[in-house]
């Protein structure tokens, strides 16, 4: 199933000069990874401490774009500038799920948004990422199958933030929206698990 992740090669091509410049400035890929996490924590805290304000919600899509860009840049730095390391691989996986939690769990504080559904979507997203990361444990590739990968989650929550920030009152429609995201996340878990097992059996 096609996802936003399919645009990654084009996005990376645009960011390659930035990754090169940062590597030449002796910045490490791990530093970029941590910067993306810190940005996510700051944005999430802003929403959590001011959940009735539209400004942090309207800024969120920009923050998500910068986070995704930083995630792409750290990968380019690691792969193309000899900055990959076992520590970096672990840090990358952990920071991804921590950033997701920091950015999306604060939606539970927004009046009218179902806290239960927010938590379930975030937890399912984390399980999906950990499922994808299981591949190398059984001699299969790391999986990024959709329909609700990291980039798709960023788009979905960015859109939700934009709509609420523009004045759409949260309520039944946000619950339906989050329920759909939850179903997509569960589907993603099964897709990744199935592909990992299938590829493992071929190896």
Buried (B, 14 or more C-beta within 10 A) or exposed (E): EEBBBEEBEEBBEEBBEBBBEBBEEEBBBBBBBBBBBEBBBEBBEBBBEBBEEBEBBBBBBEBBEBBBBBBBBBBBBBEBBEBBEEEBBEBBBBBBBBBBBBBBBBBBBBEEBBEEBBBBBBBBBBBBBBBBBBBEEEEBEBBBBBBBBBBBBBBBBBEBBBBBBEEEEBEEEBBEBBBEBBBBBBBBBEBBBEBBEEBBEEE
